[in-house]
Amino acid sequence: MISTFQGYRRNKNVIGIRNHLLLIPTVICANQVCNRIQQLVPSSIAIPHQHGCSQIGADKQRTFDVLAGTGKNPNVGGVIIVSLGCEVVDPIALADEIRSTGKLVEVFDIQSIGGSIKAIEHGVGLATEMQAKLDMMQKEAIPFSELKIGVKCGGSDATSGIASNPALGVAADRLIEFGGTVVIGETTEIIGAEHVLAERCRSEETSKRLYHIVNRFEREVERMGADMRGGNPSPGNIAGGLSTIEEKSLGCISKCGTAPIEGIVEYAEQVPSGGLYFMDSPGNDIECVSGMAAGGVHLVCFTTGRGTPTGAAVIPVIKITGNAAMYKQMSDNMDIDVSALMGGGTSLEDSGHTIWSEIQAVAGGKLTKAEILGHTEFSINRIGPSL
């Protein structure tokens, strides 16, 4: 039985399965400079976003936390932070937070450098030097007990809850048996089935926290004068055979397997090691996966019945489906087809083993379809209005 994979040892307690050079704009005004640096240094990854200015309180802090968490993700070997020079996100504090992990970090601002063209030239120089250092880093054998994965579903249909989600649950259980870590999110998509997960919580305190985040979300939706059932299930979900949020939620929670829930973490909060955790996060695919990446997961397994091409900036995303027709239609984007489970052509255990084998391969360096196609989507879940 394979118990290790080849990865990067950052320090005694942190390992990575990729070795990315990450370009972080602290504010929307620095996006284009980061994008141009990325184009000129193709091995780098940029994470443009719309935030960093005119934000206050918890919203400002969330932007900082997600940017810092993404830079601290163990798949990132080096970071270049590009600031405009007058935004609310403090670039020096951001650099210090990321540098605390021992990573290579550089920071500069466009105003002090003298404008966009000079900033691009400066950034390309820094990126070229940093990439050369990253290229010298060697892989070593890493036990699967140190691997952290997120489990996510999006563009769901009836096959998701019947095939791909429970098959992923088998793979999630396998990683936890090795001593690894699994995190499930999407607070919106456990509503109606939260009592099932609450019964699996390791402690009464964890169970209470789970109910708390669900109630908090529902109050926020009510404050906005909306009914979440107006958008969830989505039109695509309904067309795919899902009739209610409760039906969708029951299928959704099967993807995290059967292990007890050890704890609840907030959006983008660092995920502890060992066992199953729940992250309070939206159902929105990119925001949810970005929060998991900021929380330190190494990869995400993403089930879909309707099909979606999206990936993530610093972590591989493995696309899994139980819909044979969609797999054929979108073979450019799908990694795994477990549709044989629908007709009894294979067992749930064997389907789960197929996913577990893919997790092992991707952890060891195999590129996912989303990585091959250059999908590096990134989005920050916001809390309040801008000023």
C-alpha positions in Angstrom: 0.0 0.0 0.0 1.4 3.4 -1.0 1.7 5.6 2.1 3.8 8.5 0.7 3.9 10.9 -2.2 6.6 13.3 -3.5 6.1 16.8 -2.3 7.9 19.9 -1.0 8.9 20.1 2.7 8.6 23.7 3.7 9.5 23.2 7.3 9.0 20.6 9.9 5.2 20.8 9.9 4.3 22.2 6.5 4.4 20.5 3.1 3.3 21.5 -0.4 2.3 19.6 -3.5 3.1 22.5 -5.8 5.8 25.2 -5.7 4.1 28.3 -7.1 5.3 31.8 -7.4 2.3 33.9 -6.4 1.7 37.6 -7.4 -0.7 39.3 -5.0 -2.2 42.7 -5.7 -3.2 44.3 -2.5 -5.9 46.3 -4.3 -7.8 46.3 -7.6 -5.6 49.2 -8.8 -2.6 46.8 -8.8 -4.3 44.1 -10.8 -3.1 45.0 -14.3 0.6 45.3 -13.1 0.3 41.8 -11.6 -1.4 40.5 -14.7 1.4 41.9 -17.0 4.1 40.4 -14.7 2.4 37.1 -14.9 2.2 37.2 -18.7 6.0 38.0 -18.9 6.9 35.3 -16.3 4.4 32.5 -17.3 5.5 30.2 -14.5 4.0 32.7 -12.0 0.3 33.0 -10.9 -1.6 36.2 -10.3 -4.7 36.6 -8.2 -6.5 39.8 -9.4 -9.5 40.8 -7.3 -11.8 43.8 -6.8 -11.1 44.6 -3.2 -8.5 46.4 -1.0 -9.9 49.9 -1.2 -12.8 51.6 0.5 -13.3 48.7 2.9 -13.9 48.9 6.6 -14.1 46.6 9.7 -14.7 42.9 9.2 -14.8 43.3 5.4 -11.3 44.9 5.3 -10.0 42.2 7.7 -11.5 39.4 5.5 -9.7 40.7 2.4 -6.4 40.8 4.4 -7.0 37.3 5.8 -7.8 35.8 2.4 -4.8 37.4 0.7 -2.5 36.4 3.6 -3.9 32.9 3.7 -3.5 32.4 0.0 0.1 33.6 0.2 0.7 31.2 3.2 -0.8 28.2 1.4 1.7 25.4 1.5 1.6 25.1 -2.3 3.2 28.5 -2.6 7.0 28.8 -2.5 7.4 32.5 -3.0 5.3 35.7 -3.1 5.6 39.1 -4.7 3.1 41.6 -3.3 2.2 44.6 -5.5 0.6 47.6 -3.8 -0.6 50.9 -5.3 0.6 52.7 -2.2 -2.5 54.3 -0.7 -5.0 51.4 -0.2 -6.5 50.2 3.1 -4.8 46.8 3.0 -1.3 47.3 4.5 1.2 45.7 2.2 4.0 45.6 4.7 1.8 43.8 7.3 0.7 41.4 4.6 4.3 40.7 3.7 5.2 40.1 7.3 2.3 37.8 7.8 3.3 35.6 4.9 7.0 35.9 5.6 6.3 34.3 9.1 6.0 31.0 7.3 9.5 31.2 6.0 8.6 31.8 2.4 10.4 34.1 0.0 8.5 37.4 0.0 9.1 40.7 -1.9 6.8 43.8 -1.8 6.8 47.1 -3.6 4.3 49.8 -4.5 3.5 51.3 -7.9 3.4 55.0 -6.8 7.0 54.8 -5.3 8.4 52.9 -8.3 7.1 55.5 -10.7 4.1 54.1 -12.5 2.9 51.0 -14.2 5.6 50.5 -16.7 8.4 50.8 -14.2 6.5 48.6 -11.8 6.1 45.9 -14.4 9.8 46.0 -15.2 10.7 45.8 -11.5 8.3 43.0 -10.8 9.5 40.9 -13.7 13.1 41.2 -12.4 12.0 40.1 -8.9 9.9 37.3 -10.3 12.6 36.0 -12.5 15.1 35.9 -9.6 12.6 34.3 -7.3 11.5 31.6 -9.8 15.1 30.6 -10.3 15.4 30.0 -6.5 12.1 28.0 -6.5 13.3 25.8 -9.4 16.2 24.6 -7.2 13.9 23.2 -4.5 13.8 19.4 -4.4 10.9 17.1 -3.6 10.9 14.4 -1.0 8.7 11.6 0.3 5.7 12.9 2.3 3.3 10.8 4.2 -0.4 11.1 3.3 -1.1 12.0 7.0 0.1 15.5 6.1 -2.2 16.0 3.2 -5.2 18.3 3.5 -8.0 18.3 0.9 -11.3 20.2 0.5 -14.5 18.6 -0.8 -16.8 20.7 -2.9 -19.7 20.3 -5.3 -21.1 22.7 -7.9 -23.4 22.6 -10.9 -25.0 19.6 -9.2 -27.7 17.3 -10.6 -29.4 14.1 -9.5 -26.2 12.1 -10.3 -24.2 14.1 -7.8 -26.0 12.9 -4.7 -26.4 9.4 -6.1 -22.9 8.7 -7.4 -20.1 11.3 -7.4 -20.7 12.7 -3.9 -20.9 9.4 -2.0 -17.9 8.0 -4.0 -15.9 11.1 -3.0 -17.0 10.4 0.6 -15.3 7.0 0.4 -12.1 8.7 -0.7 -12.4 11.2 2.1 -12.7 8.4 4.6 -9.6 6.8 3.1 -7.5 9.9 3.6 -8.7 10.3 7.2 -7.8 6.7 7.8 -4.2 7.6 6.8 -4.3 10.4 9.4 -5.0 13.2 6.8 -7.4 16.1 6.9 -10.6 16.8 5.0 -12.6 20.0 5.1 -16.2 20.5 3.7 -17.8 23.8 3.3 -20.9 25.4 1.7 -23.0 26.5 4.6 -25.8 27.3 2.2 -25.9 23.7 1.0 -26.2 21.9 4.3 -29.4 23.7 5.2 -32.2 21.1 5.7 -29.6 18.5 6.5 -27.6 20.3 9.2 -29.1 18.1 11.9 -27.4 15.1 10.2 -24.0 16.7 10.4 -24.6 18.0 13.9 -25.1 14.4 15.1 -21.7 13.6 13.7 -19.9 16.3 15.6 -17.2 15.1 18.0 -18.5 17.4 20.8 -21.6 19.2 21.8 -19.8 22.5 21.5 -18.9 21.7 17.8 -22.5 20.8 17.2 -23.7 24.1 18.7 -21.3 26.0 16.5 -22.6 24.2 13.4 -26.1 25.2 14.2 -24.9 28.8 15.0 -23.3 29.3 11.6 -26.4 28.0 9.8 -28.7 30.3 11.8 -26.3 33.2 11.3 -26.5 32.7 7.5 -30.2 32.4 7.4 -30.6 35.6 9.5 -28.3 37.4 7.0 -30.4 36.3 4.1 -33.6 37.5 5.9 -31.9 40.8 6.6 -31.5 41.3 2.8 -35.2 40.7 2.4 -34.5 37.5 0.3 -35.4 33.9 0.4 -32.4 31.7 -0.4 -34.7 29.2 -2.0 -35.1 31.7 -4.8 -31.6 30.9 -5.9 -30.8 27.6 -4.4 -31.4 25.1 -5.9 -30.2 27.0 -8.9 -32.1 26.8 -12.3 -29.4 24.3 -13.4 -29.8 22.2 -10.3 -33.6 22.1 -10.9 -33.1 21.2 -14.6 -30.8 18.4 -13.4 -33.5 16.9 -11.2 -33.0 18.5 -7.8 -36.3 19.8 -6.5 -35.6 21.3 -3.0 -32.7 22.6 -0.9 -33.2 19.7 1.5 -32.7 17.2 -1.3 -29.7 19.0 -2.6 -28.2 19.2 0.9 -28.6 15.5 1.7 -26.7 14.7 -1.4 -24.1 17.4 -0.7 -23.1 16.2 2.7 -22.4 12.7 1.5 -19.1 13.9 -0.1 -17.4 14.2 3.2 -17.7 10.5 4.1 -18.6 9.2 7.5 -15.9 10.5 9.9 -16.9 12.6 13.0 -16.6 16.3 12.6 -13.7 17.5 14.8 -14.4 21.3 14.6 -15.8 24.3 12.8 -13.6 26.9 11.2 -14.5 30.3 9.8 -14.1 31.3 6.2 -10.3 31.3 5.3 -9.3 30.3 8.8 -6.4 27.9 9.0 -7.7 24.3 9.0 -6.2 22.1 11.9 -4.5 18.8 11.0 -6.1 15.4 11.3 -9.8 14.5 10.7 -12.8 16.2 9.3 -13.7 19.9 9.6 -16.5 22.1 8.4 -15.6 25.6 7.0 -18.3 28.3 7.1 -18.3 29.3 3.5 -20.7 30.3 0.7 -22.0 27.9 -2.0 -20.4 30.1 -4.7 -17.8 27.9 -6.2 -14.9 30.2 -6.5 -15.4 32.0 -3.2 -15.7 28.7 -1.4 -12.6 27.1 -3.0 -10.6 30.3 -2.5 -11.5 30.2 1.2 -10.4 26.6 1.5 -7.1 27.5 -0.3 -6.6 30.4 2.2 -7.3 27.9 5.0 -4.3 25.8 3.9 -5.7 22.8 1.9 -3.5 21.3 -0.7 -6.2 20.4 -3.3 -9.9 20.3 -3.7 -12.1 17.4 -5.1 -15.0 19.0 -6.9 -18.0 17.0 -7.9 -20.4 18.2 -10.7 -23.3 16.8 -12.7 -24.0 19.8 -14.9 -20.3 20.5 -15.6 -18.0 23.4 -14.8 -14.5 24.3 -16.0 -13.3 26.4 -13.1 -10.1 25.7 -11.1 -8.3 27.6 -8.4 -5.2 29.8 -8.2 -2.8 27.9 -6.0 -4.4 24.5 -5.5 -5.3 21.7 -8.0 -9.0 21.0 -8.4 -10.0 17.5 -9.4 -13.3 17.4 -11.3 -15.5 14.4 -10.6 -18.8 13.5 -12.2 -21.4 10.7 -12.2 -23.1 12.0 -15.3 -21.8 10.0 -18.3 -23.3 12.3 -21.0 -21.8 15.4 -19.4 -18.4 13.7 -19.0 -18.4 12.9 -22.7 -19.6 16.5 -23.6 -17.0 18.2 -21.3 -14.1 15.7 -21.4 -11.7 18.7 -21.7 -12.6 19.7 -18.1 -13.5 16.5 -16.2 -10.9 14.3 -14.5 -12.9 11.4 -13.3 -16.1 9.6 -14.4 -17.9 7.4 -11.8 -21.1 7.1 -13.8 -20.7 3.3 -14.0 -21.9 3.4 -10.4 -25.3 4.6 -11.6 -26.1 1.4 -13.5 -24.4 -1.1 -11.1 -21.3 -1.5 -13.3 -19.0 -0.8 -10.4 -19.3 -0.6 -6.6 -19.3 2.4 -4.4 -16.1 1.2 -2.8 -14.4 0.8 -6.2 -15.5 4.3 -7.4 -14.2 5.8 -4.2 -10.9 4.0 -4.8 -10.7 5.5 -8.3 -11.0 9.0 -6.7 -8.5 8.1 -4.0 -6.0 6.9 -6.7 -6.4 10.3 -8.5 -5.8 12.2 -5.2 -2.6 10.3 -4.8 -1.5 11.0 -8.3 -2.3 14.7 -8.2 -0.6 15.1 -4.8 2.5 13.6 -6.4 2.5 16.1 -9.2 0.0 14.9 -11.9 -1.7 18.0 -13.4 -5.5 18.2 -13.3 -7.5 19.3 -16.4 -8.1 22.7 -14.8 -4.3 23.2 -14.2 -3.5 22.1 -17.8 -6.1 24.6 -19.1 -4.7 27.4 -16.9 -7.7 27.9 -14.7 -6.6 30.0 -11.8 -9.9 31.5 -10.6 -9.8 33.5 -7.3 -12.5 35.4 -5.5 -12.9 36.9 -2.0 -16.2 36.5 -0.2 -17.2 39.9 1.1 -19.3 40.8 4.2 -20.4 44.4 3.9 -20.7 47.4 1.6 -17.8 49.5 0.3 -17.6 53.1 1.4 
